Amino acid sequence: MKQLLFQEFENVSAKQWKQKIQADLKGADYNEKLVTKTLHGIDIKPFYSSEDISESLSIPNPAHWNICEKIYITSEASAVNKAQDKLQKGTESLWFILASEEIDFVEILKSLPEEVSVYLQCEFLNSDFILKLDKEISKSNRNVYLRNDIIGNLARSGNWFENLKSDHSELEKIIQKSSGFGSVLSIDLGLYQNAGANIPQQLAYSLAQVSEYLHHFENLYLEKKASLKIQFYVSVGSDYFFEISKIRALRWLFATIAPEFGFHKDCHIVAEPTKRTKTLYDFNVNLLRTTTESMSAILGGADSICNMPYDAIYHKNNEFGDRIARNQLLVMRHESYFGKVGNVAEGTYYIETITRQIAEKALQIFKDIEKGGGLLKELREGIIQKKIKESAKEEQHRFDSGEMILIGTNKYENPEDRMKDDLELFPFLKQNPRKTLLQPILERRLSEAMEQKRLKKETSAETIQN
């Protein structure tokens, strides 16, 4: 006989739970004591139930997520050696950053097994170079994703690669004539996140960016539109459940909007931990931060996870940092079993609820941008930059006041830590005055001002001792 567990217990409604909580509060204000106000404009309740969700969002997760690593290409031989070494140690996909058109990327590609997914980020825009590469890729069964985002480059640098007309013309040639790439169009959410935008803003600005592209290419042949797949590059912050919900909301929103333009509703998501929460002092805590951020990316449903080395903000690329970052993902897959089950967030009352709330807020911001003339217009007028600065200022205030904690930096810091002589890279925002078409969106870590003061004290103390 099948025994029904808990059958002797009556169902308890959300109203009954709230009444019990209010009784236990003994007159204290429920909203003040138990409702948490977030930077994202969404209040967190003390409990969630089935009454909070009318139906599951049914957001598809990839059946498998790839462990990804970056390689900055300085030469063909060096890139091949690094790639083969990383693949032998457990990496499954590679993110190449290509600065020069003189590099023969075809030779690098030929050295890799066909089953390895490749992400190519070119720091230039040249349709001839890309189409030549496309011919080689078309001869194989490789999955090569081109990181190609001219609007993202404009937002980040303040300038087009060449100019609006030329950049769009180059991109149009790539889209019209290429057939071998898994994707040739990408959106960079990481810029908005690392600059301090809240989650609904990140999603709304990325959707508005998608809209700019899809409007521009709406006259493509129907078969080309249907096959055009867009990739998103997402930076994942430390707000664990909200970041899971962010990736889920991104898939849901894109699947809602893309078909309206006649484009493919599926997208490809590459995620990596944010730079914004990483610290210079007590840097080993960065390992904990990148672990939880990578977990959010996995549970949210990213296709590839590219973990950040704990020392990436102040050390040059090194084998030890890369190995630790790679092993974090390997442990999560093989020892924590994050590779065994997909779509684990579906049906969870809390995550389902905030996913929907994030999506609705993002959709409203997106609609306001569209009514205002689109993302490009608002970037030119500085509206997007202003909104991001406002959100970043609020987050910075929470960090400076100690309400938002980064262990080892603004709480439980070790006054004996010394970093001045360990800096191989400049870890702070660089601002080189130059003429730009619009105000660039600038990435900044939360702890920069505090770290600069500590470095200055180190220098002063050393001067006194000498």
Secondary structure, DSSP 8 states (H G I E B T S, - for coil): ----TTTTS----HHHHHHHHHHHHTT--HHHHH-EE-TTS-EE-S---GGG-SS-------S--EEEEEEEES-HHHHHHHHHHHHHTT--EEEEEE--TTS-HHHHHHTS-TTSEEEEEESS--HHHHHHHHHHHHTS---EEEE--HHHHHHHHSS-SS-HHHHHHHHHHHHHH--SSSBSEEEEHHHHHHHT--HHHHHHHHHHHHHHHHHHTTTS-HHHHHH--EEEEEEE-S-HHHHHHHHHHHHHHHHHHGGGGT--S-EEEEEEE-STT--STTTTHHHHHHHHHHHHHHHHT-SEEE---TTTTTS---HHHHHHHHHHHHHHHHTS-TTT---TTTT-HHHHHHHHHHHHHHHHHHHHHHHTT-HHHHHHTTHHHHHHHHHHHHHHHHHHTTSS--BTTTBS--TT---GGG-SS--S--------SS-------TTHHHHHHHHHHHHHHHHHH-
